[in-house]
Amino acid sequence: MKFHFNPHQPYQLDAIRSITDIFEGQDLKSADFEFSVQTAGTVFSEEGFGNRLTIDEEQILKNVKTIQQRNGIKNESFSLQGMNFSVEMETGTGKTYVYLRTIYELNKLYGFRKYVIVVPSIAIREGVLKNLQITH
């Protein structure tokens, strides 16, 4: 049996776009490696850490409010309380595919390269690894 993924499911594309649009205005970072160190108020920067934001929290909050309005979510975000965002989807709707594709899109649009995937069990971890293999 071979799985065939439909990359054009509207609800999945909406979820992916809702995450990628958080960073609207972010420059595309093309460096393979960036590095920055801050000591005693002095910042030393070289090509090094990835995923460094060039947009400020005010722009991110504005983007979040736009996304909430587009998705019909009551706009209650008056300020950011950290950079923690979530996408909630029903069982069987392709959450794993959505977050893997979101990683791809964030890389393509903004050059983000570092991600951490946290799962609650070994069984789910194995499922994620299998999804990575079959969607490669």
C-alpha positions as CSV (number, residue, x, y, z in Angstrom):
1,M,0.0,0.0,0.0
2,K,1.3,3.5,-0.9
3,F,0.0,6.7,0.7
4,H,-0.8,9.6,-1.5
5,F,-0.9,13.0,0.2
6,N,-3.2,15.7,-1.3
7,P,-1.2,18.9,-0.8
8,H,-4.2,21.1,-1.6
9,Q,-6.6,20.4,1.3
10,P,-8.0,23.9,2.1
11,Y,-8.2,23.4,5.8
12,Q,-4.6,22.3,6.0
13,L,-3.4,25.1,3.8
14,D,-5.3,27.6,6.0
15,A,-3.5,26.2,9.1
16,I,-0.1,26.4,7.4
17,R,-0.8,29.9,6.3
18,S,-1.9,30.9,9.8
19,I,1.5,30.0,11.1
20,T,3.6,31.4,8.3
21,D,1.7,34.7,8.3
22,I,2.8,35.3,11.9
23,F,6.2,36.2,10.5
24,E,4.9,38.4,7.6
25,G,7.5,41.1,7.0
26,Q,10.4,38.9,8.2
27,D,13.4,39.0,5.8
28,L,14.5,35.8,4.1
29,K,17.7,34.6,5.8
30,S,19.9,32.8,3.4
31,A,23.0,32.2,5.6
32,D,23.8,28.6,6.4
33,F,25.1,29.4,9.8
34,E,24.9,32.5,12.0
35,F,26.4,33.1,15.4
36,S,26.0,35.8,18.0
37,V,27.2,36.2,21.6
38,Q,26.3,38.9,24.1
39,T,28.6,39.6,27.0
40,A,28.5,42.6,29.3
41,G,26.3,44.6,26.9
42,T,28.5,43.9,23.9
43,V,27.1,41.8,21.0
44,F,29.5,39.8,18.8
45,S,27.8,38.6,15.7
46,E,28.9,36.3,13.0
47,E,27.1,34.0,10.6
48,G,25.7,31.6,13.2
49,F,22.3,31.0,14.9
50,G,19.4,30.5,12.6
51,N,15.8,31.8,13.0
52,R,16.8,35.2,14.2
53,L,13.8,37.5,13.9
54,T,14.2,40.9,12.2
55,I,10.6,41.9,12.9
56,D,9.6,43.2,16.3
57,E,6.9,41.9,18.7
58,E,4.6,44.8,17.7
59,Q,4.6,43.5,14.1
60,I,4.1,39.9,15.2
61,L,1.1,41.0,17.4
62,K,-0.4,42.9,14.4
63,N,0.1,39.8,12.2
64,V,-1.6,37.6,14.9
65,K,-4.6,39.9,15.1
66,T,-4.9,39.8,11.3
67,I,-4.8,36.0,11.3
68,Q,-7.4,35.9,14.1
69,Q,-9.7,38.2,12.2
70,R,-9.3,36.1,9.0
71,N,-10.1,32.9,10.9
72,G,-13.1,34.4,12.7
73,I,-11.4,34.2,16.1
74,K,-12.5,36.8,18.7
75,N,-9.5,39.1,18.9
76,E,-8.4,39.1,22.5
77,S,-4.7,39.4,22.0
78,F,-3.7,42.8,23.5
79,S,-0.1,41.8,23.9
80,L,2.2,38.8,23.2
81,Q,2.9,36.7,26.3
82,G,5.9,34.9,24.8
83,M,6.3,33.5,21.4
84,N,4.2,30.4,21.8
85,F,1.7,29.7,19.1
86,S,-0.5,26.6,18.5
87,V,-2.6,25.1,15.8
88,E,-5.4,22.9,17.0
89,M,-6.9,20.3,14.7
90,E,-9.2,17.3,15.2
91,T,-7.9,13.8,15.2
92,G,-7.3,12.4,11.7
93,T,-7.1,15.7,9.9
94,G,-3.4,15.6,9.2
95,K,-1.7,17.5,12.0
96,T,1.6,15.8,11.5
97,Y,1.6,16.6,7.8
98,V,0.6,20.2,8.6
99,Y,3.4,20.9,11.0
100,L,6.0,19.1,8.7
101,R,4.8,21.2,5.8
102,T,4.8,24.3,7.9
103,I,8.4,23.7,8.7
104,Y,9.1,23.5,5.0
105,E,7.2,26.7,4.3
106,L,8.9,28.6,7.1
107,N,12.2,27.6,5.6
108,K,11.2,28.6,2.1
109,L,9.6,31.9,3.1
110,Y,11.9,33.1,5.8
111,G,15.0,30.8,5.9
112,F,14.2,29.3,9.3
113,R,16.2,26.2,9.8
114,K,16.0,25.1,13.4
115,Y,13.0,23.3,14.8
116,V,12.3,21.1,17.8
117,I,9.4,18.6,17.6
118,V,8.2,17.4,21.0
119,V,5.8,14.4,21.2
120,P,4.3,12.8,24.3
121,S,5.1,9.2,23.6
122,I,7.4,6.8,21.8
123,A,4.5,5.6,19.6
124,I,3.8,9.1,18.4
125,R,7.5,9.7,17.8
126,E,7.7,6.6,15.6
127,G,4.6,7.9,13.7
128,V,6.3,11.2,13.1
129,L,9.5,9.5,11.9
130,K,7.4,7.4,9.5
131,N,5.7,10.6,8.2
132,L,9.1,12.2,7.7
133,Q,10.1,9.2,5.6
134,I,7.0,8.9,3.5
135,T,6.7,12.7,2.8
136,H,10.4,13.1,2.0
